[in-house]
Amino acid sequence: MLEPSPVADPHVSTTVVRVPFYDTDAMGVVHHANYLRYFENARVDWFRKRGVLYGSGLGDNIHLAAVESHVKYRSAARFDDLLVVQVRLADLQRISMKFSYTIANQADGRIVAEGDTLHACVSDEFRLKRIPVPVREALMSPEHGASLRLEPK
């Protein structure tokens, strides 16, 4: 099972997500598109734990645009499963950042999905911008908030 490891790697955070019924398909398993939502929920929590309010942007006229995503499905998750989503800041450049994710079933530690997302820092007009120094410093810091349990919306 994945465990939080902020001491071992300050760029890692974990979030627990409970699978709601509406995320499942006709076969009773989580529909593949929902894993990107789980990634996003955990990434927003990752930022929150470092004092960055992701939803309001990273400052005046600064936002993160998703430019690439990848998911590898390893095993099925079902309604009401508790999934542990581990997020790691894998790469930080001047205008972009990459996050890697591992989702495991909390009950048995089985890996459900793995993936990554790439985000570019952009203005309101979608022009590339440098990540501001205070934001960069916050991103490089270890988490300083409690782990949250998120129910997907």
N, C-alpha and C positions, 0 to 999 in steps of 0.2 A: 504494500500500500504506500502511496505517496504521502510524505510527511512534510510539514513546513520546515524549511532549513535556512532561515535568515542569517544564522551565524556562519554556515558553510558557504553560502552564496547570497550576498546582499541583493542580488538582482532577481531573486525568486520569491514568489508569493503563492499561496494556495487559497482557493475559494471552494466552498461546497455548494453544489447546485442540486436541488431535488427535481427530478423529471416530472413535469406536469402531464396530465392525460392528453391535453391537446397537442403535445409535442410528438405523440406517437402516430404511426401510420396504420394501415389496415392489417399489417402483420403483428401489430402490438409492440413494435420497437420504435426507438427514436428515429424520426425522419432525418435523413442525412443533412438537410439544410440547417437543422437546428444546432448542429455542433458549432457553426460559426457564431451563433448567438451566445452559446456557452463560452466560447473564446472571448467574445466582446464583454460579456458580464464580468468575467474574471479579469480582463484587462482593465476595465473601468475600476474594479476593486483594487487592482495593483497600483493604479495611479492614486486612488484615494488614500491608500496606506502610506503613500509618500507625500501626502499633503497637496496633491495636484488635482484640481477639480476638472476632470476631463470633459464633462458635459458642457461647460461654459467656455470651452476653448482653453488654450494655453496662455492667454493674455489678450491684449487688444489686437484684433485683426490677425490672430494666429490660431490655426486649427490643424488637426491631423486628418489627412485623407487616406483612406485605405487604397493602396495601389496594387496589392497582390495578396492572395491567400491560397493556402494549400491545406488539405485535410487528408489523412490516411485513416481509414476506418479499419479497426482491428477486431472488434467484437460488438455484439448488440447490447444496448442499454434499453431498459423498459420503464414503463410508468412507475413512479414512486421510488426509483432507484436514487440513492445519494451518490453523486458523482463528485470526485475530488479533481478540480482543475488546477494544475500547476502551471504557472506562467513565469517565463523567464525573459528578461531583456537580453536578447541574443546579440544585438549589434546596435550601436548608436553612432550615427554619422552627423555631419553638420546640419543636414536638412531632413534626415530620415532615421527611422528606427525600426528594428525587426524584433518581433516577439515570437517565442516558441512555446508550444502548449503540449501538455500531456493530460489526458483525461482518464481517470481510473475509477472503477466501481469501488466505492468505499467498503462494501460488504466483503469482497473477496480479493481486492487488489488487482483484479484483471484490468489490463489496459484496454480501453474502449476506443480511443482515437488519439492521434497525434497530429500536430500541424504547426503552421507558422503564418504570420501576417506581416506585411511590410506597410509602413505608413510614412507619408511625406508631410512635412510641415508646409502649410500653404496659408496665403492671405484670404480675405473674404472674396477676392477676385480669382482665387485658385492659382495664384502665382507662388512659386517656390520661395520659401523664406528660411533663414537660419533659425535653429532652435535657440531661444534666448538663454543666456548664461544661467540665470536663476532657475529656469526650468530644467536645464541640463544637469545642474547640481542636484536638484530634487530627484531627478531620474536616476542618478548615480548613487543616491543614498539608500540605506536599508529601510525596510518598512518600519513605521513607528505607530501603526494602528493595529487594532485587533482584527483577526480574520472574520469575515462576514459570511453569513449564509444567505445566498441570494435566491429568491424565487423568480424565475424568468417571467417577463411581462409579455 
